[in-house]
C-alpha cells in the first residue's frame, strides 16, 4: 500500500510540474490583458484543456486547472473585459427580465379583432383597419409613452363618430380593459392582456454624505443603509436635544432600523406595517431615555424600503423624502412642524420692541410623545426614478431651484456629495445629510457599489449595537453571563451534595 501511495504522490507532483508553465503563461496573459487576434485558438484550447483534464482525472492525478490561458483565448470574454468601465462591472451578471407583450382584443357583435404590440413582437404601436356598419375606420394603438405600470393603451381613431365610453374621442385617449369604443354606431368592448418587461429584482445605485456644518460643533444626523440581495433600506435621522443625547437618539434609530431590516429582508412582508412597528419601538425607547435626561431628547426619522419596484416610506419629523422623476422634483413626505413664536426670557421679551421671532417646532417626531403614528406611503417605482432623503440642514440652505439644478447636473454617484458640499458652502445652520438612490433600468445581479460605514453612517448589521439607550451617568445593572450562570449552578450543586451527604451521615 505504501508503494502505491508513493507512486500516486509522485504522479501528482509530476502533473503539477507539467501544468505550472501553462498556468504561468495564462497568468501572464491575464495580467497584461491582451486581446486574442486568432479566435480559432479559443475552441482549440478548450478542447485541449478538456482532454488533458479528463485524462488526468482518469489516471487519478486530480483536476488540472488549465483555465488561465483558456480565459485569455476566449475572445468574447476579453472583448467584454477590455471595454468594461471598471473591474466590478467586468464581473456583473445581468438580471433576468420578463417580456412586455400586449394583446388588444376588440369584441363586437359576433366578431373579434386582435392587435399585438410590445417588446416581444418588436413594436410599441400598431394600426388596425376595422369595419363598423360597412365603413372602414383606422385605429392607432400606442404604448411608447406609457410607464410600465399602466395596464392600458393609447388609442386614436380617424372618424368623427368615434366614442369612448359614450364620450367623443378627440385625439388620443387611454383605454383599459372593459372600456367600450363606439364606431359609426357599432360598439366594441376592449379586452387587454398585457405582460410587462421589467427586471425580476430591483437594483439601485446610491450615494450618501453627511457633514457637521459650518456652525455646529457635533453631528447629530445619522444615515442608515442596508444592501440585501432582495431589498434595500435607506434612512436619515436628525437628532434633537443637543449634545450627546441627540447624537445617541439618531444613532439608535438608525441602528434599530438596520437590525429590524436584517431580520426581515429575506421575507415577503407588509413593509408598511413592519416599519410602523419599528418606529413605535424606537419611540418607546427614546421616550424612556428622555425621562432620564435634563432636556427633551428625540429625532426625526425618514426611512425607505425598496423591494419589487415599490418604495415603502415611513416618516416623522422634518427630514424629507423627495422623488426626482423625468426632470421634476416632488416632495413625498410632509414636514411635521409648526411655526411658533420663540420663548424668550421675561426681561428680553419685555424689552423687545418687535414681535417675537418665529421658530419651527416639531409636531411629530421620535420621542415627542408616548404614542407615535408615522406617516406611511408607498410609491410605485419606475426605471430611472431617483429618491432623495435630506435633513433640514440641506433644504434650508439650498433653494428648490438649487436642489433641482444639482439633481440635474450630477449623476446619482456624486449627487449626495454635491448637495452636502453646496449646503455647507451656503452656510447651513444645522448638520447637513443627503442620501440618494436611483432605480436602474438595466440592473445586474450584484451591485457595483458598496455601502461603507463611517462616522454617523451605519451600514449592514452588527450584533454589538445597543438594544437600550443609556446615559453615561446611568447605573449599570450587572447581568450574569453564561460563565457566571455555570458557576452559580456548580455552587448550588455542591451545596446540595453537601446537604445530602450530611443527612446520610447523621442517619448513620
Rosetta blueprint (number, residue, H / E / L):
1 X L
2 X H
3 X H
4 X H
5 X H
6 X H
7 X H
8 X H
9 X H
10 X H
11 X H
12 X H
13 X H
14 X H
15 X H
16 X H
17 X H
18 X H
19 X H
20 X H
21 X H
22 X H
23 X H
24 X H
25 X H
26 X H
27 X H
28 X H
29 X H
30 X H
31 X H
32 X H
33 X L
34 X L
35 X L
36 X L
37 X L
38 X L
39 X L
40 X H
41 X H
42 X H
43 X H
44 X H
45 X H
46 X H
47 X H
48 X H
49 X H
50 X H
51 X H
52 X H
53 X H
54 X H
55 X H
56 X H
57 X H
58 X H
59 X L
60 X L
61 X L
62 X L
63 X L
64 X L
65 X L
66 X L
67 X H
68 X H
69 X H
70 X H
71 X H
72 X H
73 X H
74 X L
75 X H
76 X H
77 X H
78 X H
79 X H
80 X H
81 X H
82 X H
83 X H
84 X L
85 X L
86 X L
87 X H
88 X H
89 X H
90 X H
91 X L
92 X L
93 X L
94 X E
95 X L
96 X L
97 X E
98 X E
99 X L
100 X L
101 X E
102 X E
103 X E
104 X E
105 X E
106 X E
107 X E
108 X L
109 X L
110 X L
111 X L
112 X E
113 X E
114 X E
115 X E
116 X E
117 X E
118 X E
119 X H
120 X H
121 X H
122 X L
123 X E
124 X L
125 X E
126 X E
127 X E
128 X E
129 X E
130 X E
131 X E
132 X E
133 X L
134 X L
135 X E
136 X E
137 X E
138 X E
139 X E
140 X E
141 X E
142 X E
143 X L
144 X L
145 X L
146 X L
147 X L
148 X L
149 X L
150 X L
151 X L
152 X L
153 X E
154 X E
155 X E
156 X E
157 X E
158 X L
159 X L
160 X L
161 X L
162 X L
163 X E
164 X E
165 X L
166 X L
167 X E
168 X E
169 X L
170 X L
171 X L
172 X E
173 X E
174 X E
175 X E
176 X L
177 X L
178 X L
179 X L
180 X E
181 X E
182 X E
183 X E
184 X L
185 X L
186 X E
187 X E
188 X E
189 X E
190 X E
191 X E
192 X E
193 X E
194 X E
195 X E
196 X L
197 X L
198 X E
199 X E
200 X L
201 X L
202 X L
203 X L
204 X E
205 X E
206 X E
207 X E
208 X E
209 X E
210 X E
211 X E
212 X L
213 X L
214 X L
215 X L
216 X L
217 X L
218 X L
219 X L
220 X L
221 X E
222 X E
223 X E
224 X E
225 X E
226 X E
227 X E
228 X L
229 X L
230 X L
231 X L
232 X E
233 X E
234 X E
235 X E
236 X E
237 X E
238 X E
239 X E
240 X E
241 X L
242 X L
243 X H
244 X H
245 X H
246 X H
247 X H
248 X H
249 X H
250 X H
251 X H
252 X H
253 X H
254 X H
255 X H
256 X H
257 X H
258 X H
259 X H
260 X H
261 X H
262 X H
263 X H
264 X H
265 X L
266 X L
267 X L
268 X L
269 X L
270 X L
271 X H
272 X H
273 X H
274 X H
275 X H
276 X H
277 X H
278 X H
279 X H
280 X H
281 X H
282 X H
283 X H
284 X H
285 X H
286 X H
287 X H
288 X H
289 X H
290 X H
291 X L
292 X L
293 X L
294 X L
295 X L
296 X L
297 X L
298 X E
299 X E
300 X E
301 X E
302 X E
303 X E
304 X E
305 X E
306 X E
307 X E
308 X L
309 X L
310 X E
311 X E
312 X E
313 X E
314 X E
315 X E
316 X E
317 X L
318 X L
319 X L
320 X E
321 X E
322 X E
323 X E
324 X E
325 X E
326 X L
327 X L
328 X E
329 X E
330 X E
331 X E
332 X L
333 X L
334 X L
335 X L
336 X L
337 X E
338 X E
339 X E
340 X E
341 X E
342 X L
343 X L
344 X L
345 X L
346 X H
347 X H
348 X H
349 X H
350 X H
351 X H
352 X L
353 X L
354 X L
355 X L
356 X L
357 X L
358 X E
359 X E
360 X E
361 X E
362 X E
363 X L
364 X L
365 X L
366 X E
367 X L
368 X L
369 X L
370 X L
371 X L
372 X L
373 X L
374 X L
375 X E
376 X E
377 X E
378 X E
379 X E
380 X E
381 X L
382 X L
383 X L
384 X L
385 X L
386 X E
387 X E
388 X E
389 X E
390 X E
391 X L
392 X H
393 X H
394 X H
395 X H
396 X H
397 X H
398 X L
399 X L
400 X H
401 X H
402 X H
403 X H
404 X H
405 X H
406 X H
407 X H
408 X H
409 X H
410 X L
411 X L
412 X H
413 X H
414 X H
415 X H
416 X H
417 X H
418 X H
419 X H
420 X H
421 X H
422 X H
423 X H
424 X H
425 X H
426 X L
427 X L
428 X L
429 X L
430 X L
431 X L
432 X E
433 X E
434 X E
435 X E
436 X E
437 X E
438 X E
439 X E
440 X L
441 X L
442 X L
443 X L
444 X E
445 X L
446 X L
447 X L
448 X L
449 X L
450 X L
451 X L
452 X L
453 X L
454 X E
455 X L
456 X L
457 X E
458 X E
459 X E
460 X L
461 X L
462 X L
463 X L
464 X L
465 X L
466 X L
467 X L
468 X L
469 X L
470 X L
471 X L
472 X L
473 X L
474 X L
475 X L
476 X L
477 X L
478 X L
479 X L
480 X L
481 X L
482 X H
483 X H
484 X H
485 X H
486 X H
487 X H
488 X H
489 X H
490 X H
491 X H
492 X H
493 X H
494 X H
495 X H
496 X H
497 X H
498 X H
499 X H
500 X H
501 X H
502 X H
503 X H
504 X H
505 X H
506 X H
507 X H
508 X L
